[in-house]
């Protein structure tokens, strides 16, 4: 698919595992503040140290990750929550995360924006290691990331309990194609069966054979 948008797929993030690490980090920071009796800010993203595997997505130049985030306007991050997939469209310069959730219509008081708060720690730390803030002369503490859930009136919603991954891929496809309006007319639950077939054909047609060992 051709696109003129400066966007890149980034991290297939297991938020459950990430949140466990974040909770340990937050507890350690809380104990440190109590021990030193120093007025540390509650939001301390730059102190969080991401794993080397995650940092590769941001800073490493190779065939898999040819561009550093410093050269990008936005990043697509598929996030796995317990039993559900959502898509986060990270607008780097705006400091905003657009949350695309195919089950948003069922739960108007969805807790999922809170579930992806691991991004609040990961994103500033990743951008710091890439030299992003220095390059654009931006203070990460002055502009923390915010999460905005996309309204169910604007994006297609699933009716079943197992098509979230397909919806995620179609959301990403529309973003990469630069489609900004009329998403609900682009596809819906009635189209999922055909979309699954098209995905299978694409994988079979364009997939690379595995080398036997």
N, C-alpha and C positions, 0 to 999 in steps of 0.2 A: 504494500500500500504506500502510495506517495503522499507526503505531507510537507507543507512548508512551515509547520510549527516546530519550534525548538524544544521538543519534548523527548523524554527518554523514560523507558521502563527502568525501574530501579530495584526495589527490594520486595521480595515475596516474604513479608514479615509475619511471623507467628507471634501475634500480640500477646497471647497467653504466656509464652515463655519470656517475652520481653518485659511484660508487666511484673513477673516475679523478680527479675533483675532490678527493675525500677523500684519496686517496693523495698528491696534490700538496700538499695542506694539511698532512698529517702529516709529509711530508718537510721542508717549510718550518719547521714547529714544531721538528722534531728539530735542524735546522741552527741555529735561533735559540737553543735550549738550549745547544748546543755552543759557540756564539760568546760567549754571555753567561756561561756556566758558572753559571747560576742553576738552582736546583732547581724547575723547572716540573713540574706534575703531568702524568702521561702522558695523562690524559683531560682534554682542553681543549675541550669542545663549545661553550662560550659564545664562544670566539674565532672560531668558524667563521661566515662571512658567507654566508647563503643568497642565491640570486638573487632579484631583485624579483618574478619571476613566481611563485615558490614562496611568497613572503611574502604575496602577494595572498590565498592560500587562508586565511591565519590572521587577518589584521588588517583586510582591506578589507570595507566594508559596501556591497554592491550586489546586483543581482538574482541574480547567479550565486552569490555567497557571502554570504548575508544575515546569518549569525551568526559572530562571532569565536569562536575556540577557547576563550576564557575562559568562555563560556557553555555549554560542552559537557562531557559526562562522558567521551565516547570518540569516536574517529575511525576510519573504515575507509579503509585505504590499499592499493589494488591495486598490487603491485610486480612489475615485469617483470625476471626474471633471464634469463641467456642460455638461450633456448629454452624458457622455462617461466614461468607466471604463478602467484603465490601471493598470499594475502590477509593483510594485517596488521591486526589489531584492536587499536588503541592505547588502553589504559586510562590516561587522562591523570593522574588523581589518584593512581592506584596505581603509576605509573611502570613499567608493564608492557606488552609487546607480545606478543599471542597470535598465533602464526604458523599459519595454516591452509594446509596443503600437501597437494594431492591425490595426490602421488607419495611421500609420507612412508613408506608401507608398503614400497616397493621398496628403500629405502635407509635402514636403521636408523641409519647413521652419517652422515646427511645433512649436507652442508656449507652448506645454505641458511641456517640461522640466522646463520652468519658472513657470508653474502652480503648480508644485509639490515642489516649493521652501520652502513651509511650513516645509518640512522635514529638511531643513537646520537649523531650529530653534528647532524643536521637538527632533530630534535625539541626538544632543549633550547634551541637557538638560536632556533627559531621561537617557542617559548613565551616566551622572554625578550623578543622584539620585541613580543609581544602583551601584555606586562605580567602574564603568567599567574603567574609565581613571586611577584611582589610582592603580587598579589591574594590568593593562598592562603597567603602567608607560608611559602614552602617554599624550602629551599636545594638548588639543582639538583646541586651537587657531592656533597651528602650522600645524594642519592637518584637515582643514574643509572638510566636505563632498562635493563630486562632483557628478554630474549626467551625465551618459552616455546613450544616446538613442541607443537601439539595432537596427541595420540596417534592413530595410524591406527585404533585400536580404537574411538575416539569419533566420528570424522568419516568420511564416505564417501570411498573411494579410486577413482581411475580405473584402468582396465585397458589403455587404449590410450595413444598418445603424442601426442594432439592435442586432448583435451577439457578441458585445465586451465582455460581461460577460462570454460567453462560451469560447471565445479565452483566456481570462484571466485564467480561470480554467485549460485549457489545458496547457498553459504556466507553471503554477504552478506545474501541474502533471509531466511535463517533467523535471523541475528543481529538484523536489523531487526524481525523478527516476534516477537522475544523468546523464541524456542525455545532451551531450554538442555539438553534431554535427547533421547534417541532419535533422533539425527541419522541414524544408519545406516538407520533405517526410513523416513526422510523421502524419500530418493531414493538412487539408485545408478547404476552404469554402464549398467544395462539401461534406465534411464529417459532417458538423454541424448538419444536421437534425438527423443523426444517433447518434451523440454525445448527443444531447438533449434527445433522447429516452433512452440512456444508463444512463444518469444522473437521469431521472425520475425513472427508475427501481432501481437504487442504493438507491435513497431516500426512495422509497416504501419498499425495502427489508431490508435496514439497519437502517431506521429511528426509533426513539423511540416514543412510543405512548404518547400522551398528557394526563395528569390527568384531569378528569372532575372536575369542581368546583361546 
